[in-house]
């Protein structure tokens, strides 16, 4: 009988996991993909602004990473190394002219004041179920944020996603994008300013129509009052 190999630990360090992938250890590459899929998808989407293109590019990038895993020497963090591959693949897709405009949820909220953005699925595990009304409101807020992020200039959008959504350090973002760390800081602060301005404008427009009264609500109240008057009027 063949001895049963020890299963891979989910908390295996990145460097060891990369070594196991290079050695062809069953399940190692799947574990690596599941560990970084979300972060790398967000990176690709921050460049492409389209989820189907981002998925295709991420798959291509994973294939490139798998073939090149033996060349990973640990000079940079594995996350940084993988992010560089995804960025290069995504930029290549843009250059091919296959980018399409579409807004797809990033499943994140907040972060405009420097606080890390949290994934929606994580928050759902930590909080009690929301009412349908609150869930709808959060969905609308999230969509406004996603649209505002998608409207950021390319250079600012990717920096913002890597810093605020993926919580990378300025040094890591600089290494991924091949730009000075000071440029990362500048673009990140400018991106936050642009997002605040865009969301403030959306809020001002929304306030103009808050507690709207025309239409069905007005008709319903008028009809109710007239019906009550009719029922109390002397015959």
GROMACS elastic network, one bead per residue, 0.5 to 0.9 nm:
[ bonds ]
;  ai    aj funct       b0    kb
    1     4     6  0.89443   500
    2     5     6  0.88814   500
    4     7     6  0.86845   500
    6     9     6  0.87525   500
    7    27     6  0.85924   500
    8    11     6  0.85574   500
    8    12     6  0.72409   500
    8    17     6  0.87496   500
    8    25     6  0.89199   500
    8    26     6  0.88537   500
    8    27     6  0.74843   500
    8    28     6  0.71330   500
    8    31     6  0.84075   500
    9    12     6  0.53021   500
   10    13     6  0.88729   500
   10    31     6  0.72859   500
   10    35     6  0.88365   500
   11    14     6  0.86789   500
   12    15     6  0.84298   500
   12    16     6  0.66393   500
   12    17     6  0.61110   500
   13    16     6  0.54453   500
   13    17     6  0.61003   500
   13    18     6  0.86729   500
   14    18     6  0.60721   500
   14    19     6  0.85607   500
   14    32     6  0.81781   500
   14    77     6  0.81480   500
   14    78     6  0.63641   500
   14    79     6  0.83637   500
   15    18     6  0.51835   500
   15    19     6  0.63237   500
   15    20     6  0.87586   500
   15    72     6  0.88316   500
   15    73     6  0.85454   500
   15    74     6  0.67397   500
   15    77     6  0.83446   500
   15    78     6  0.70900   500
   16    20     6  0.62139   500
   16    21     6  0.86611   500
   17    20     6  0.50096   500
   17    21     6  0.62389   500
   17    22     6  0.86712   500
   17    28     6  0.64678   500
   17    29     6  0.81118   500
   17    31     6  0.83340   500
   17    32     6  0.71113   500
   18    21     6  0.50435   500
   18    22     6  0.62479   500
   18    23     6  0.86027   500
   18    28     6  0.79499   500
   18    29     6  0.81401   500
   18    32     6  0.78920   500
   18    69     6  0.66890   500
   18    70     6  0.81488   500
   18    72     6  0.77076   500
   18    78     6  0.79997   500
   19    22     6  0.50891   500
   19    23     6  0.61731   500
   19    24     6  0.87199   500
   19    25     6  0.88335   500
   19    69     6  0.80028   500
   19    70     6  0.76814   500
   19    72     6  0.86864   500
   20    24     6  0.62717   500
   20    25     6  0.52482   500
   20    26     6  0.84754   500
   20    28     6  0.60647   500
   20    29     6  0.81611   500
   21    24     6  0.51364   500
   21    25     6  0.57567   500
   21    26     6  0.80215   500
   21    27     6  0.83200   500
   21    28     6  0.52558   500
   21    29     6  0.54548   500
   21    32     6  0.83368   500
   21    66     6  0.76765   500
   21    69     6  0.71970   500
   21    70     6  0.84139   500
   22    25     6  0.76670   500
   22    28     6  0.89986   500
   22    29     6  0.88970   500
   22    66     6  0.78856   500
   22    67     6  0.86938   500
   22    68     6  0.86921   500
   22    69     6  0.57759   500
   22    70     6  0.53399   500
   22    71     6  0.89916   500
   23    70     6  0.84985   500
   24    27     6  0.86756   500
   24    28     6  0.76144   500
   24    29     6  0.83401   500
   25    28     6  0.56111   500
   25    29     6  0.79735   500
   26    29     6  0.75551   500
   26    30     6  0.84692   500
   27    30     6  0.52703   500
   27    31     6  0.61857   500
   27    32     6  0.87056   500
   28    31     6  0.51701   500
   28    32     6  0.62660   500
   28    33     6  0.87515   500
   29    33     6  0.61741   500
   29    34     6  0.86179   500
   29    66     6  0.77129   500
   30    33     6  0.51135   500
   30    34     6  0.61736   500
   30    35     6  0.85226   500
   31    34     6  0.52293   500
   31    35     6  0.61215   500
   31    36     6  0.88574   500
   32    35     6  0.50889   500
   32    36     6  0.64472   500
   32    37     6  0.82712   500
   33    36     6  0.54113   500
   33    37     6  0.53715   500
   33    38     6  0.89836   500
   33    62     6  0.76814   500
   34    37     6  0.53368   500
   34    38     6  0.78563   500
   35    38     6  0.78108   500
   35    39     6  0.86001   500
   36    39     6  0.54673   500
   36    40     6  0.60416   500
   36    41     6  0.83959   500
   36    79     6  0.75369   500
   36    82     6  0.85931   500
   37    40     6  0.53133   500
   37    41     6  0.58829   500
   37    42     6  0.85529   500
   37    58     6  0.81318   500
   38    41     6  0.51210   500
   38    42     6  0.62240   500
   38    43     6  0.86374   500
   39    42     6  0.53025   500
   39    43     6  0.63394   500
   39    44     6  0.88613   500
   39    79     6  0.89352   500
   39    83     6  0.84759   500
   39   162     6  0.84568   500
   39   165     6  0.84126   500
   39   166     6  0.62125   500
   40    44     6  0.62226   500
   40    45     6  0.85240   500
   40    58     6  0.70339   500
   40    79     6  0.87747   500
   40    82     6  0.77380   500
   40    83     6  0.62758   500
   40    86     6  0.67622   500
   40    87     6  0.88491   500
   41    44     6  0.51604   500
   41    45     6  0.60622   500
   41    46     6  0.85147   500
   41    51     6  0.83441   500
   41    54     6  0.62724   500
   41    55     6  0.67627   500
   41    57     6  0.86912   500
   41    58     6  0.63154   500
   41    86     6  0.84882   500
   42    45     6  0.50262   500
   42    46     6  0.59994   500
   42    47     6  0.87928   500
   42    54     6  0.80848   500
   42   106     6  0.72061   500
   42   161     6  0.72757   500
   42   162     6  0.82262   500
   42   165     6  0.81746   500
   42   166     6  0.81309   500
   43    46     6  0.52321   500
   43    47     6  0.68672   500
   43    48     6  0.89356   500
   43    54     6  0.84900   500
   43    83     6  0.72928   500
   43    86     6  0.72849   500
   43    87     6  0.70683   500
   43    90     6  0.87261   500
   43   158     6  0.68819   500
   43   161     6  0.69002   500
   43   162     6  0.67309   500
   43   166     6  0.85008   500
   44    47     6  0.54643   500
   44    48     6  0.62013   500
   44    49     6  0.80920   500
   44    50     6  0.88377   500
   44    51     6  0.86579   500
   44    53     6  0.83811   500
   44    54     6  0.51679   500
   44    55     6  0.80196   500
   44    57     6  0.71015   500
   44    58     6  0.68612   500
   44    83     6  0.87768   500
   44    86     6  0.62534   500
   44    87     6  0.63971   500
   44    89     6  0.82480   500
   44    90     6  0.57371   500
   44    91     6  0.87392   500
   44   158     6  0.87207   500
   45    50     6  0.59303   500
   45    51     6  0.62203   500
   45    52     6  0.89907   500
   45    53     6  0.78007   500
   45    54     6  0.50960   500
   45    55     6  0.83290   500
   45    90     6  0.82503   500
   45   104     6  0.89654   500
   45   106     6  0.88523   500
   45   158     6  0.87454   500
   46    49     6  0.56536   500
   46    50     6  0.84513   500
   46    54     6  0.86854   500
   46   149     6  0.84224   500
   46   150     6  0.74710   500
   46   154     6  0.80978   500
   46   157     6  0.62079   500
   46   158     6  0.52141   500
   46   159     6  0.87657   500
   46   160     6  0.87680   500
   46   161     6  0.65280   500
   46   162     6  0.86560   500
   47    50     6  0.85647   500
   47    54     6  0.84210   500
   47    87     6  0.77757   500
   47    90     6  0.64999   500
   47    91     6  0.71611   500
   47    94     6  0.80489   500
   47   154     6  0.67197   500
   47   155     6  0.88941   500
   47   157     6  0.74954   500
   47   158     6  0.62137   500
   48    51     6  0.78874   500
   48    53     6  0.67872   500
   48    54     6  0.63701   500
   48    90     6  0.66631   500
   48    91     6  0.80439   500
   48    93     6  0.79405   500
   48    94     6  0.68068   500
   48    99     6  0.60755   500
   48   100     6  0.77629   500
   48   101     6  0.85126   500
   49    53     6  0.82335   500
   49    54     6  0.77389   500
   49    99     6  0.77038   500
   49   100     6  0.74859   500
   49   101     6  0.65453   500
   49   102     6  0.64855   500
   49   103     6  0.68761   500
   49   104     6  0.78274   500
   49   150     6  0.63947   500
   50    53     6  0.56066   500
   50    54     6  0.60883   500
   50    55     6  0.87244   500
   50    99     6  0.73005   500
   50   100     6  0.63345   500
   50   101     6  0.63854   500
   50   102     6  0.53555   500
   50   103     6  0.66614   500
   50   104     6  0.67341   500
   51    55     6  0.60471   500
   51    56     6  0.86107   500
   51   102     6  0.78407   500
   51   103     6  0.81224   500
   51   104     6  0.62540   500
   51   105     6  0.88616   500
   52    55     6  0.51353   500
   52    56     6  0.63093   500
   52    57     6  0.86163   500
   53    56     6  0.51189   500
   53    57     6  0.60477   500
   53    58     6  0.84313   500
   53    90     6  0.85223   500
   53    93     6  0.81181   500
   53    98     6  0.80411   500
   53    99     6  0.72363   500
   53   100     6  0.81191   500
   54    57     6  0.51077   500
   54    58     6  0.59535   500
   54    59     6  0.85781   500
   54    90     6  0.74294   500
   55    58     6  0.50771   500
   55    59     6  0.62536   500
   55    60     6  0.86905   500
   56    59     6  0.52320   500
   56    60     6  0.63294   500
   56    61     6  0.86304   500
   57    60     6  0.50224   500
   57    61     6  0.60213   500
   57    62     6  0.85484   500
   57    86     6  0.72480   500
   57    89     6  0.61736   500
   57    90     6  0.60325   500
   57    93     6  0.74240   500
   58    62     6  0.60796   500
   58    63     6  0.86254   500
   58    86     6  0.63840   500
   58    89     6  0.79251   500
   58    90     6  0.81455   500
   59    62     6  0.51091   500
   59    63     6  0.63642   500
   59    64     6  0.87384   500
   60    63     6  0.51909   500
   60    64     6  0.63540   500
   60    65     6  0.86893   500
   60    86     6  0.84510   500
   60    89     6  0.74531   500
   61    65     6  0.60767   500
   61    66     6  0.85343   500
   61    82     6  0.81353   500
   61    85     6  0.60198   500
   61    86     6  0.53727   500
   61    87     6  0.88102   500
   61    88     6  0.85987   500
   61    89     6  0.62170   500
   61    90     6  0.86540   500
   62    66     6  0.60343   500
   62    67     6  0.86127   500
   62    82     6  0.82363   500
   62    85     6  0.83648   500
   62    86     6  0.80627   500
   63    66     6  0.50795   500
   63    67     6  0.62917   500
   63    68     6  0.86047   500
   64    67     6  0.52652   500
   64    68     6  0.61545   500
   64    69     6  0.84235   500
   64    85     6  0.76080   500
   65    68     6  0.50509   500
   65    69     6  0.56543   500
   65    81     6  0.88500   500
   65    82     6  0.69007   500
   65    85     6  0.71295   500
   66    69     6  0.51904   500
   66    70     6  0.82432   500
   67    70     6  0.74388   500
   67    71     6  0.88620   500
   68    71     6  0.54816   500
   68    72     6  0.71285   500
   69    72     6  0.53632   500
   69    73     6  0.88570   500
   70    73     6  0.79256   500
   72    75     6  0.78100   500
   72    76     6  0.87054   500
   72    78     6  0.80090   500
   72    81     6  0.80692   500
   73    76     6  0.79689   500
   74    77     6  0.62904   500
   74    78     6  0.69292   500
   74    81     6  0.88449   500
   75    78     6  0.88117   500
   76    79     6  0.82325   500
   76    80     6  0.64422   500
   76    81     6  0.64287   500
   76   175     6  0.87299   500
   77    80     6  0.52188   500
   77    81     6  0.63213   500
   77    82     6  0.87285   500
   77   172     6  0.86378   500
   78    82     6  0.61008   500
   78    83     6  0.84476   500
   79    82     6  0.52061   500
   79    83     6  0.60314   500
   79    84     6  0.86498   500
   80    83     6  0.50191   500
   80    84     6  0.62231   500
   80    85     6  0.87886   500
   80   172     6  0.65853   500
   80   173     6  0.80649   500
   80   175     6  0.72553   500
   80   176     6  0.59313   500
   81    84     6  0.53398   500
   81    85     6  0.66416   500
   81    86     6  0.89975   500
   81   175     6  0.89985   500
   81   176     6  0.75129   500
   82    85     6  0.51964   500
   82    86     6  0.64006   500
   82    87     6  0.87388   500
   82   176     6  0.89385   500
   83    86     6  0.50789   500
   83    87     6  0.60916   500
   83    88     6  0.86026   500
   83   176     6  0.63131   500
   83   177     6  0.89723   500
   84    87     6  0.50963   500
   84    88     6  0.61853   500
   84    89     6  0.85748   500
   84   175     6  0.82409   500
   84   176     6  0.50789   500
   84   177     6  0.71374   500
   85    88     6  0.52971   500
   85    89     6  0.62129   500
   85    90     6  0.86343   500
   85   176     6  0.88737   500
   86    89     6  0.50667   500
   86    90     6  0.60265   500
   86    91     6  0.85350   500
   87    90     6  0.51040   500
   87    91     6  0.60781   500
   87    92     6  0.84634   500
   87   176     6  0.78321   500
   87   177     6  0.77524   500
   88    91     6  0.52023   500
   88    92     6  0.61387   500
   88    93     6  0.87124   500
   89    92     6  0.50554   500
   89    93     6  0.63551   500
   89    94     6  0.88712   500
   90    93     6  0.50223   500
   90    94     6  0.63898   500
   90    95     6  0.87313   500
   91    94     6  0.50559   500
   91    95     6  0.62807   500
   91    96     6  0.87222   500
   92    95     6  0.50999   500
   92    96     6  0.63917   500
   93    96     6  0.50785   500
   93    97     6  0.68498   500
   93    98     6  0.63212   500
   93    99     6  0.72075   500
   94    97     6  0.53320   500
   94    98     6  0.61351   500
   94    99     6  0.57087   500
   95    98     6  0.77298   500
   95    99     6  0.86439   500
   96    99     6  0.80650   500
   97   100     6  0.86898   500
  103   143     6  0.81795   500
  103   146     6  0.71329   500
  103   147     6  0.65307   500
  103   150     6  0.74649   500
  104   107     6  0.89780   500
  104   143     6  0.83507   500
  104   146     6  0.75699   500
  104   147     6  0.87347   500
  105   108     6  0.79112   500
  105   142     6  0.74255   500
  105   143     6  0.67612   500
  105   146     6  0.64993   500
  106   109     6  0.86515   500
  106   119     6  0.81755   500
  106   120     6  0.87036   500
  106   142     6  0.81825   500
  106   143     6  0.88005   500
  106   146     6  0.67247   500
  106   165     6  0.89849   500
  107   118     6  0.81120   500
  107   119     6  0.56521   500
  107   120     6  0.50655   500
  107   121     6  0.76651   500
  107   142     6  0.72709   500
  107   146     6  0.87304   500
  108   111     6  0.86991   500
  108   117     6  0.58118   500
  108   118     6  0.55881   500
  108   119     6  0.50695   500
  108   120     6  0.57653   500
  108   142     6  0.68842   500
  108   145     6  0.85875   500
  108   146     6  0.84025   500
  108   165     6  0.73465   500
  109   112     6  0.88513   500
  109   117     6  0.57269   500
  109   118     6  0.64950   500
  109   119     6  0.76836   500
  109   120     6  0.77291   500
  109   138     6  0.86460   500
  109   141     6  0.80432   500
  109   142     6  0.60838   500
  109   145     6  0.74266   500
  109   146     6  0.89232   500
  109   165     6  0.89537   500
  110   113     6  0.77184   500
  110   114     6  0.86624   500
  110   115     6  0.71068   500
  110   116     6  0.73987   500
  110   117     6  0.54788   500
  110   118     6  0.77021   500
  110   142     6  0.88634   500
  110   145     6  0.84968   500
  110   164     6  0.89614   500
  111   114     6  0.52511   500
  111   116     6  0.51560   500
  111   118     6  0.83896   500
  111   164     6  0.59609   500
  111   165     6  0.75948   500
  111   192     6  0.86141   500
  112   115     6  0.69353   500
  112   116     6  0.86456   500
  112   117     6  0.85932   500
  112   164     6  0.80376   500
  112   192     6  0.56986   500
  112   193     6  0.83062   500
  112   195     6  0.74024   500
  112   196     6  0.70559   500
  113   116     6  0.88136   500
  113   192     6  0.75778   500
  114   117     6  0.87747   500
  114   164     6  0.71125   500
  114   192     6  0.84017   500
  115   164     6  0.74345   500
  116   163     6  0.83602   500
  116   164     6  0.55005   500
  116   165     6  0.64796   500
  116   166     6  0.79885   500
  116   167     6  0.61992   500
  117   164     6  0.59746   500
  117   165     6  0.50760   500
  117   166     6  0.77382   500
  117   167     6  0.78114   500
  118   121     6  0.85488   500
  118   122     6  0.70467   500
  118   123     6  0.69870   500
  118   165     6  0.72825   500
  118   166     6  0.89607   500
  119   122     6  0.53752   500
  119   123     6  0.65338   500
  119   124     6  0.88000   500
  119   165     6  0.83547   500
  120   123     6  0.51636   500
  120   124     6  0.61444   500
  120   125     6  0.87931   500
  121   124     6  0.50847   500
  121   125     6  0.65194   500
  121   126     6  0.89962   500
  122   125     6  0.52843   500
  122   126     6  0.66153   500
  122   127     6  0.89179   500
  123   126     6  0.51220   500
  123   127     6  0.60782   500
  124   127     6  0.53822   500
  124   128     6  0.71885   500
  124   129     6  0.71584   500
  124   130     6  0.86728   500
  125   128     6  0.77865   500
  125   129     6  0.88989   500
  127   130     6  0.82188   500
  130   133     6  0.80189   500
  130   134     6  0.60922   500
  130   135     6  0.58625   500
  131   134     6  0.52793   500
  131   135     6  0.60958   500
  131   136     6  0.85479   500
  132   135     6  0.50455   500
  132   136     6  0.60472   500
  132   137     6  0.85876   500
  133   136     6  0.51488   500
  133   137     6  0.62598   500
  133   138     6  0.87091   500
  134   138     6  0.61279   500
  134   139     6  0.84556   500
  135   138     6  0.51147   500
  135   139     6  0.60684   500
  135   140     6  0.86685   500
  136   140     6  0.62643   500
  136   141     6  0.86876   500
  137   140     6  0.51384   500
  137   141     6  0.62649   500
  137   142     6  0.85653   500
  138   141     6  0.50271   500
  138   142     6  0.59893   500
  138   143     6  0.84911   500
  139   142     6  0.50501   500
  139   143     6  0.61190   500
  139   144     6  0.86639   500
  140   143     6  0.50946   500
  140   144     6  0.62915   500
  140   145     6  0.87092   500
  141   144     6  0.51575   500
  141   145     6  0.63092   500
  141   146     6  0.86641   500
  142   145     6  0.50694   500
  142   146     6  0.60848   500
  142   147     6  0.85384   500
  143   146     6  0.50107   500
  143   147     6  0.60344   500
  143   148     6  0.84521   500
  144   147     6  0.52002   500
  144   148     6  0.61380   500
  144   149     6  0.86440   500
  144   199     6  0.73330   500
  144   202     6  0.80092   500
  145   148     6  0.50535   500
  145   149     6  0.61479   500
  145   150     6  0.85773   500
  145   195     6  0.79304   500
  145   199     6  0.73206   500
  146   149     6  0.50801   500
  146   150     6  0.61169   500
  146   151     6  0.86711   500
  147   150     6  0.50543   500
  147   151     6  0.63179   500
  147   152     6  0.89814   500
  148   151     6  0.51927   500
  148   152     6  0.67101   500
  148   194     6  0.85756   500
  148   195     6  0.61317   500
  148   198     6  0.64585   500
  148   199     6  0.71578   500
  149   152     6  0.53622   500
  149   153     6  0.88683   500
  149   157     6  0.63975   500
  149   160     6  0.83617   500
  149   161     6  0.84748   500
  149   191     6  0.85276   500
  149   195     6  0.69251   500
  150   153     6  0.81377   500
  150   154     6  0.86855   500
  150   157     6  0.71167   500
  151   154     6  0.85396   500
  151   157     6  0.80965   500
  152   155     6  0.81574   500
  152   156     6  0.62380   500
  152   157     6  0.52801   500
  152   191     6  0.70483   500
  152   194     6  0.75456   500
  152   195     6  0.78471   500
  153   156     6  0.54978   500
  153   157     6  0.59858   500
  153   158     6  0.88921   500
  153   191     6  0.85769   500
  154   157     6  0.51789   500
  154   158     6  0.65129   500
  154   159     6  0.87568   500
  155   158     6  0.61609   500
  155   159     6  0.67775   500
  155   187     6  0.75381   500
  156   159     6  0.52925   500
  156   160     6  0.61069   500
  156   161     6  0.87149   500
  156   184     6  0.86672   500
  156   187     6  0.54060   500
  156   188     6  0.65845   500
  156   190     6  0.75870   500
  156   191     6  0.56161   500
  157   160     6  0.51883   500
  157   161     6  0.62627   500
  157   162     6  0.87003   500
  157   187     6  0.87251   500
  157   188     6  0.85266   500
  157   191     6  0.70391   500
  158   161     6  0.51718   500
  158   162     6  0.61460   500
  158   163     6  0.84926   500
  158   177     6  0.89705   500
  159   162     6  0.52927   500
  159   163     6  0.60316   500
  159   164     6  0.82873   500
  159   173     6  0.69519   500
  159   174     6  0.88292   500
  159   177     6  0.84195   500
  159   184     6  0.65470   500
  159   185     6  0.88129   500
  159   187     6  0.68295   500
  159   188     6  0.60817   500
  159   191     6  0.82859   500
  160   163     6  0.51901   500
  160   164     6  0.55526   500
  160   165     6  0.72798   500
  160   166     6  0.89915   500
  160   184     6  0.88766   500
  160   187     6  0.77630   500
  160   188     6  0.54521   500
  160   189     6  0.86087   500
  160   191     6  0.64544   500
  160   192     6  0.76633   500
  161   164     6  0.54365   500
  161   166     6  0.64197   500
  161   167     6  0.83170   500
  162   165     6  0.58147   500
  162   167     6  0.63566   500
  162   168     6  0.57826   500
  162   169     6  0.84789   500
  162   172     6  0.89625   500
  162   173     6  0.65640   500
  163   166     6  0.58348   500
  163   169     6  0.64553   500
  163   170     6  0.70276   500
  163   172     6  0.89864   500
  163   173     6  0.70667   500
  163   184     6  0.87969   500
  163   188     6  0.74418   500
  164   167     6  0.51779   500
  164   168     6  0.75313   500
  164   188     6  0.85357   500
  165   168     6  0.82073   500
  168   171     6  0.80189   500
  168   172     6  0.59707   500
  168   173     6  0.63006   500
  169   172     6  0.51598   500
  169   173     6  0.63055   500
  169   174     6  0.85694   500
  170   173     6  0.51916   500
  170   174     6  0.60983   500
  170   175     6  0.86235   500
  170   181     6  0.58019   500
  170   182     6  0.82516   500
  170   184     6  0.61731   500
  170   185     6  0.67354   500
  171   174     6  0.51136   500
  171   175     6  0.62593   500
  171   176     6  0.87327   500
  171   180     6  0.83816   500
  171   181     6  0.57338   500
  171   184     6  0.83359   500
  172   175     6  0.50626   500
  172   176     6  0.62018   500
  172   177     6  0.86938   500
  172   181     6  0.85699   500
  173   176     6  0.50249   500
  173   177     6  0.61172   500
  173   178     6  0.81662   500
  173   179     6  0.82611   500
  173   181     6  0.76346   500
  173   184     6  0.69920   500
  174   177     6  0.53258   500
  174   178     6  0.55386   500
  174   179     6  0.50249   500
  174   180     6  0.56726   500
  174   181     6  0.51307   500
  174   182     6  0.85534   500
  174   183     6  0.80167   500
  174   184     6  0.62637   500
  175   178     6  0.52099   500
  175   179     6  0.69804   500
  175   180     6  0.81936   500
  175   181     6  0.82843   500
  176   179     6  0.81478   500
  177   180     6  0.88104   500
  179   182     6  0.83817   500
  179   183     6  0.65897   500
  179   184     6  0.72291   500
  180   183     6  0.52548   500
  180   184     6  0.66441   500
  181   185     6  0.64081   500
  181   186     6  0.87077   500
  182   185     6  0.51523   500
  182   186     6  0.62374   500
  182   187     6  0.86549   500
  183   186     6  0.50516   500
  183   187     6  0.60409   500
  183   188     6  0.83841   500
  184   187     6  0.52767   500
  184   188     6  0.59731   500
  184   189     6  0.86111   500
  185   188     6  0.51659   500
  185   189     6  0.62204   500
  185   190     6  0.85670   500
  186   189     6  0.54040   500
  186   190     6  0.61851   500
  186   191     6  0.85489   500
  187   190     6  0.50660   500
  187   191     6  0.59225   500
  187   192     6  0.85794   500
  188   191     6  0.50627   500
  188   192     6  0.62733   500
  188   193     6  0.86628   500
  189   192     6  0.51726   500
  189   193     6  0.62641   500
  189   194     6  0.87124   500
  190   194     6  0.61674   500
  190   195     6  0.85963   500
  191   194     6  0.50924   500
  191   195     6  0.61519   500
  191   196     6  0.86099   500
  192   195     6  0.50816   500
  192   196     6  0.61371   500
  192   197     6  0.86199   500
  193   196     6  0.51538   500
  193   197     6  0.62528   500
  193   198     6  0.86509   500
  194   197     6  0.51429   500
  194   198     6  0.61441   500
  194   199     6  0.86025   500
  195   198     6  0.50592   500
  195   199     6  0.60162   500
  195   200     6  0.83389   500
  196   199     6  0.52587   500
  196   200     6  0.59285   500
  196   201     6  0.85608   500
  197   200     6  0.51091   500
  197   201     6  0.62472   500
  197   202     6  0.87260   500
  198   201     6  0.52448   500
  198   202     6  0.63930   500
  198   203     6  0.87231   500
  199   203     6  0.60810   500
  199   204     6  0.86090   500
  200   204     6  0.61929   500
  200   205     6  0.86780   500
  201   204     6  0.51064   500
  201   205     6  0.63227   500
  201   206     6  0.86241   500
  202   205     6  0.51785   500
  202   206     6  0.61526   500
  202   207     6  0.86834   500
  203   207     6  0.61238   500
  203   208     6  0.88079   500
  204   207     6  0.51826   500
  204   208     6  0.66539   500
  205   208     6  0.54396   500
  205   209     6  0.72662   500
  206   209     6  0.55362   500
  206   210     6  0.62924   500
  207   211     6  0.85785   500
  208   211     6  0.89144   500
  208   212     6  0.87193   500
  209   212     6  0.55187   500
  209   213     6  0.89563   500
  210   213     6  0.88714   500
  212   215     6  0.85797   500
  212   217     6  0.83981   500
  213   216     6  0.80718   500
  213   217     6  0.58734   500
  213   218     6  0.57966   500
  214   217     6  0.63221   500
  214   218     6  0.52874   500
  214   219     6  0.78839   500
  215   218     6  0.55270   500
  215   219     6  0.62341   500
  215   220     6  0.86541   500
  216   219     6  0.50231   500
  216   220     6  0.59494   500
  216   221     6  0.86361   500
  217   220     6  0.51266   500
  217   221     6  0.63265   500
  217   222     6  0.86538   500
  218   221     6  0.53321   500
  218   222     6  0.61754   500
  218   223     6  0.85304   500
  219   222     6  0.52019   500
  219   223     6  0.60041   500
  219   224     6  0.84781   500
  220   223     6  0.51821   500
  220   224     6  0.60728   500
  220   225     6  0.86748   500
  221   224     6  0.50382   500
  221   225     6  0.61628   500
  221   226     6  0.85464   500
  222   225     6  0.52718   500
  222   226     6  0.61262   500
  222   227     6  0.84809   500
  223   226     6  0.51972   500
  223   227     6  0.59985   500
  223   228     6  0.86011   500
  224   227     6  0.51140   500
  224   228     6  0.62434   500
  224   229     6  0.86478   500
  225   228     6  0.51435   500
  225   229     6  0.61557   500
  225   230     6  0.85424   500
  226   229     6  0.50191   500
  226   230     6  0.60575   500
  226   231     6  0.85912   500
  227   230     6  0.50612   500
  227   231     6  0.62206   500
  227   232     6  0.88068   500
  228   231     6  0.50667   500
  228   232     6  0.63394   500
  228   233     6  0.86117   500
  229   232     6  0.52581   500
  229   233     6  0.59707   500
  230   233     6  0.53005   500
  230   234     6  0.85834   500
  231   234     6  0.84018   500
  232   235     6  0.88430   500
